[in-house]
Amino acid sequence: MIQFKNLNQEEPYLLFKSKYDEAYSAEQKVIEAISISTFENKTNEVDSRFVNLKFVSDNEFIFFSNYKSPKANSFETHNQIAALIYWSSINVQIRMKAKIRKMSNDYNQRYFENRSKKKNALAISSNQSKPINSYKQVIENYNKSLNNDNLKKCPEYWGGYSFTPYYFEFWEGHDSRLNKREIFEEIDGCWRHSFVQP
Ligand SMILES: Cc1cc2nc3c(=O)[nH]c(=O)nc-3n(C[C@H](O)[C@H](O)[C@H](O)COP(=O)(O)O)c2cc1C
C-alpha cells in the first residue's frame, strides 16, 4: 500500500491518486512497486530497480533505501531520475521524471523507530549490493544484528528518499489499441497538460 498524506491538489497528483484507488479496488498486487532509473556518471550507464513507494506526501514521493548503495551513489552525482509504475489490474502505466533528495536524519529516525525489529535488523546488517561469500552469511549477519543491535536507532547509512516529479505521463491501455496518453509537464511553476499519440 501507498500512504497519501496532505496530497497536493494539482491535477497530476489527483489523477495519480484516482488511478491508485482504481488499482487498489481492482486488488492490484504489489501496488507500491515503482521502478527507479538512474544515470551513473562514473560508468556512463543507466540502471533500474524496483523499490517500495511508501508515501506520497504533498508533492513528494517517498521510499527508503541504503545510502551507500549503488543507486545512492548515482543520486549523489546525478539527482535526476525516471520512475515507472505499471498497474496490470487496470492496464495503466505512469511515467515520471523528477529530482531526488535525501530525507532528514530526524525524519529517518522517526520512521525507523516505528518499523518492525526484523525489518530494521535487515536494514542495519545489509551492506546493500556489496559482494558476500554466501547467502548463509547474509542470514548470520541478520541474526547477529537481531540479537545485538539497537533496533530502534536508525543507522546513518539508511533512510528515505523523496522525489518531486516535474513530468508525468499517464498511459491507459485500451482493447482497441486506442490507448490514451496524457502528459503533465511543469513549466515555470504551472502544469502544462497535453496528449500524445499512442
Ligand atoms: C518489489 C520490490 C520492492 C523493493 N523495494 C525496495 C526498497 O523499498 N528499498 C530498497 O532499497 N530496495 C528495494 N528492493 C530491492 C531493489 O530492487 C534493489 O535490489 C536494491 O535496492 C539494490 O539496488 P542498487 O544496487 O541499484 O542500489 C525491492 C525489490 C523489489 C523487486
The ligand as a MOL file (V3000), in Angstrom:
LIG
                    3D

  0  0  0     0  0            999 V3000
M  V30 BEGIN CTAB
M  V30 COUNTS 31 33 0 0 0
M  V30 BEGIN ATOM
M  V30 1 C 9.0410 -5.1710 -5.4760 0
M  V30 2 C 10.3970 -4.7810 -4.9450 0
M  V30 3 C 10.4740 -3.8130 -3.9620 0
M  V30 4 C 11.7180 -3.4160 -3.4760 0
M  V30 5 N 11.7650 -2.4100 -2.5420 0
M  V30 6 C 12.9630 -1.8990 -2.1640 0
M  V30 7 C 13.0170 -0.7550 -1.3180 0
M  V30 8 O 11.9950 -0.1850 -0.9020 0
M  V30 9 N 14.2450 -0.2710 -0.9830 0
M  V30 10 C 15.4020 -0.8520 -1.4370 0
M  V30 11 O 16.4800 -0.3750 -1.0910 0
M  V30 12 N 15.3800 -1.9290 -2.2420 0
M  V30 13 C 14.1930 -2.4720 -2.6240 0
M  V30 14 N 14.1470 -3.5500 -3.4820 0
M  V30 15 C 15.4300 -4.1360 -3.9520 0
M  V30 16 C 15.9650 -3.2650 -5.1260 0
M  V30 17 O 15.2820 -3.5790 -6.3190 0
M  V30 18 C 17.4870 -3.4290 -5.3330 0
M  V30 19 O 17.8010 -4.7920 -5.4800 0
M  V30 20 C 18.3140 -2.8420 -4.1790 0
M  V30 21 O 17.7610 -1.6310 -3.6950 0
M  V30 22 C 19.7550 -2.5760 -4.6150 0
M  V30 23 O 19.7530 -1.6550 -5.6850 0
M  V30 24 P 21.0680 -0.8800 -6.1560 0
M  V30 25 O 22.1910 -1.8860 -6.1590 0
M  V30 26 O 20.7390 -0.3740 -7.5130 0
M  V30 27 O 21.3190 0.2510 -5.1900 0
M  V30 28 C 12.9140 -4.0170 -3.9650 0
M  V30 29 C 12.8170 -5.0110 -4.9500 0
M  V30 30 C 11.5820 -5.3780 -5.4250 0
M  V30 31 C 11.5160 -6.4440 -6.5050 0
M  V30 END ATOM
M  V30 BEGIN BOND
M  V30 1 1 1 2
M  V30 2 1 2 3
M  V30 3 2 2 30
M  V30 4 2 3 4
M  V30 5 1 4 5
M  V30 6 1 4 28
M  V30 7 2 5 6
M  V30 8 1 6 7
M  V30 9 1 6 13
M  V30 10 2 7 8
M  V30 11 1 7 9
M  V30 12 1 9 10
M  V30 13 2 10 11
M  V30 14 1 10 12
M  V30 15 2 12 13
M  V30 16 1 13 14
M  V30 17 1 14 15
M  V30 18 1 14 28
M  V30 19 1 15 16
M  V30 20 1 16 17
M  V30 21 1 16 18
M  V30 22 1 18 19
M  V30 23 1 18 20
M  V30 24 1 20 21
M  V30 25 1 20 22
M  V30 26 1 22 23
M  V30 27 1 23 24
M  V30 28 2 24 25
M  V30 29 1 24 26
M  V30 30 1 24 27
M  V30 31 2 28 29
M  V30 32 1 29 30
M  V30 33 1 30 31
M  V30 END BOND
M  V30 END CTAB
M  END
